[in-house]
Amino acid sequence: MPTAVAEVINPIEPTVLARLDEQYASFYNQHLASTPMIHQVPWDPSIRTRPTVPGGSPAVEVAEIKDIQLEGFSIRLFYPETSKTSKLPVFIWYHGGGMVLGSLAAENPFCTRVCVSACCVVVAVDYRLAPEHKFPTGSNDAWTAFEYLHCHGEELGIDVTRFGIGGSSSGGNLAAMVSHKAGLAGKKVQFMVLGVPTVDNTASATSYKSWDMNRHDPGLPDAKMMWYRKQYLNEAQWADPIASPMLAPDEWFENSVNNVYINLAELDLLRTEGEAYAAKLRSFGNQVTTKTYPRVPHLVQAMDGVLDTARQWIKDMCTYVAVEFGRHPADVQMDQLYPDGVEVGVPCIDGGQPWYRLDSPMVLGEAPLYRESDSTLHYVDCLQDPAELHVLQLDSKTGDAVGKPLVHKLDDSVTVACFRENKPGYICAYFQGVAFLDEATGALEIVKEIIPNEDREIRRFNDGGVDCRGRFWLAEIDRKALSIGMNRQPADYGEPLGRLWRYDPDGSCHLMETGLVCGNGLAWSPDNMTMYLNDSAAGLIWAYDFDIPTGDISNKRLFVDRRELGGEPDGMVCDVEGNLWIAMWGTYRVMCYDPQGKHLRDIKFTAKNQACTAWGGPNYDTLYIASATDKSANRKADDDGGHLFGYHVGVRGLPKYAFKG
């Protein structure tokens, strides 16, 4: 039988569709276009039992959640996993919903993300709603909750001298109102965070241009906004400064919160209203940061399960709160906020536990290398003291490990090794340059010292590879920049000191690139016309045009940018289809990108720090990954770092070339 087609009740207006984010449009057409909006149906309080906006992500885990009943309404406190020896800063959050919809449960996802990323207590306010509770009930509840926290800070374990407030949409209205009243009452508010705020209930198409330009906002069309307004306010109350903080007297602004962050949506009915409020705050000397997100309408913040823009929106909000409470922006990681996958729609495969569990985990496993002729897997533990070379026998038919690895102690740290053509052993990068490594003994024969002894404290070699003409490439680390961490270098740091070198079979050495924090993961496309280079601690993957006869590189371009998404691109290999398989340090994952830089899929393992990848196995379609022990303070007890992982991908990989010298 044919499937019934749902009637489209609220199609996206064509002029809006042309400007609309594709993810938003797709979700709206599938899930919202056939549903009447709240102003199109008779009012029924049971509507509140359904999600205010579908498309959200679930909450993340926090240490404790506590509900407190106040007079007529309640608040919910979210506590982070942290020391109990000192009081924590507090951030109070007022939810949106037009003063009609919204609840504590709906705010759990956002509040938990602020809680864990900013290491603060977050308080959600379940203020009473219209039409049952008209103005000024919601406003009074918002202020009552604020005062309660100030009066009971000691027993709640919060530091009221470090107090932030915030809200979205109608909750932004309440937060702005509270900021004014707090200033007048002499109660210090450190900062305010607003999302798509409603700050002027007299707004119309004649006073704000977005009310005209964006009147067909699919999340908040003008008819819906007017319906909300009339549920809470009568027309005589629209200009009341409690209901419309934009219209408050100068004295209120003069005493208002100084530091303000406002997120706005380009296609939102309320956008220019928010812009005007930001401008008015600035006119009184306040420090105001605004960010407008392109191609999205009003409901963006609640749709972080289906919109990448919504996830960035929330990360930016969380980062602002965290920084105001003394954390570094890099402390807020996207994979902390979205541990199941930071990008919408990217499939994640469960890669499971180690393929081979060593008797003693490696400190930093690197340079896995498969040799088909004798079915052996070679890798190093470069930070062991002393460093070690391991050679593990595999079954030629199944690819399974056979017995224990042969282990050689090394004279110096080796981070990358490649086979030599028609000669035993390897060419490798040791701490300071190029060496030959004896497979039978682990002895190093230094052939080219590039980093002098006096520079050992500022540089070291890290990763490399051999190109199709048998030339050896090796990349450096800027040790100071690496120690500072990803996204943490100060603005005045200058150009990083890491370099990329090419060592040719004739013994000549060529400087090919500068400005690297942590050179890593060299790989070439199947036709060898493109070379890829990771700068791990910078969160960047670069692509270059590669000239095969000369070995020259040109046309440097950004291939993948992980700075906002998190994860440090480490070891990398290419398959026969041109896809890159990248060990993404700090994420538990190997990530696959196509030749255009599109993120295709992830494989998630049980070790946080996946370090380096290699193809191997009987059909050359198994991905082997060396990992590192997690040395961080928040290491999970069950982390399997330091062991070898493997996954049968089912796509053949490109074999590694041998050095021709």
Salt bridges, closest charged atoms under 4 A:
ASP67 OD1 - ARG76 NE 2.65
GLU132 OE1 - ARG48 NH2 2.71
ASP141 OD1 - ARG128 NH2 2.86
GLU154 OE1 - LYS87 NZ 3.25
ASP159 OD2 - ARG162 NE 3.21
ASP212 OD1 - ARG215 NH1 3.00
ASP268 OD1 - HIS298 ND1 2.91
GLU275 OE2 - ARG271 NE 3.13
ASP316 OD2 - LYS291 NZ 2.72
ASP331 OD2 - ARG327 NE 3.80
ASP331 OD1 - ARG488 NH2 2.64
GLU343 OE2 - ARG562 NH1 2.89
GLU343 OE2 - HIS599 ND1 2.61
ASP359 OD1 - LYS404 NZ 2.96
ASP374 OD2 - ARG371 NH2 2.97
GLU388 OE1 - HIS390 NE2 2.83
GLU388 OE2 - LYS409 NZ 2.47
GLU421 OE1 - LYS660 NZ 3.03
GLU439 OE2 - ARG371 NH2 2.79
ASP455 OD2 - ARG459 NH1 3.51
ASP467 OD2 - ARG471 NE 2.76
GLU476 OE1 - ARG459 NE 3.43
GLU476 OE1 - ARG499 NE 2.88
ASP504 OD1 - ARG502 NE 2.75
ASP504 OD2 - HIS510 NE2 3.10
GLU513 OE2 - LYS556 NZ 3.40
ASP545 OD1 - ARG557 NH1 3.13
ASP552 OD1 - ARG502 NH1 3.99
ASP561 OD2 - ARG563 NH2 2.67
GLU564 OE1 - LYS315 NZ 3.12
ASP602 OD2 - ARG589 NE 3.24
ASP602 OD1 - HIS599 NE2 2.48
ASP621 OD1 - HIS648 ND1 3.37
ASP640 OD1 - ARG357 NH1 3.00
